[in-house]
């Protein structure tokens, strides 16, 4: 028979999880799980000359980086105008990765780019906030550089990622479908002007950097470990070899239910026997 997806996944020797405890909450995990969140992150490189000049022109106000990821190239005209209107009302300069039609409400402080060096911008000392869709790569680049976020999640893992950052005190969230210019503007002003967001982002950054081994090195080590030992069966849980009946303990539950049912039947039989015996004794006394 064809191999199922669950069976294929169950054969994995090592799971490399692309998060870390700066993002996650404490929970138990299996010995063949290794957290390598941020393995793609690296120190910022110098920006292109034209972009650096625009960033420096922000003076003491700094800049805001805005990207909804590679999967969202453009937005509806109405939504783009709502966003552009909010961005036009902040003193910061904005670098917006956007491939759609130029919004009519676009302010002089905002520039549109088909592509931006996101990691390098987030690592720039003038960056004040990051407007993000909540993809794991962008989240970790912001954590790496200690940048507070405004989340605009849309699908898949993005709402959960932003929920984690909100719980950590490093982000605010706006709903792309229902937000107004005022909603986005208020969220931006809050994460930029409220010191706690920057402090929490920097705290997560310190946790991320304070590891005995860099995430990329840890990922390489465990891949080579599996290759050296031709697998890692000693770390693989036996649960993968159980049937679904055994995995959910249905056999144990069935046995316990049978024991309980047997006890109930025995008690009922004893009660019926006692009642019958007591009734016979009572009738005999009446006849006597």
ZINOR-V162671 format. One line per field, one symbol per residue. phi: phi as a letter, one per 40 degrees, with the letter a starting at -180 (. if undefined). A space follows every 50 residues. Layout:
# ZINOR-V162671
phi->???
This chain:
# ZINOR-V162671
phi->.ccccccccccccbbcccbaccbcbdacacccbbcbdgcccadcbdcddc ccccccccfccgbbbbabgccbcabcdccccccccccccbcccbbbcabc cccccccccbbcbcabcdcccccccccbabcbcgccccdccccdcgbcbb cbcbafccdcccccccccgbabbbcccbcbdcccccccccccccdccccc ccccccccccbcacdcccccdccccccccfhaccbcccdcccccccccfc cccccccccccccccccccccccccccccccccccccc
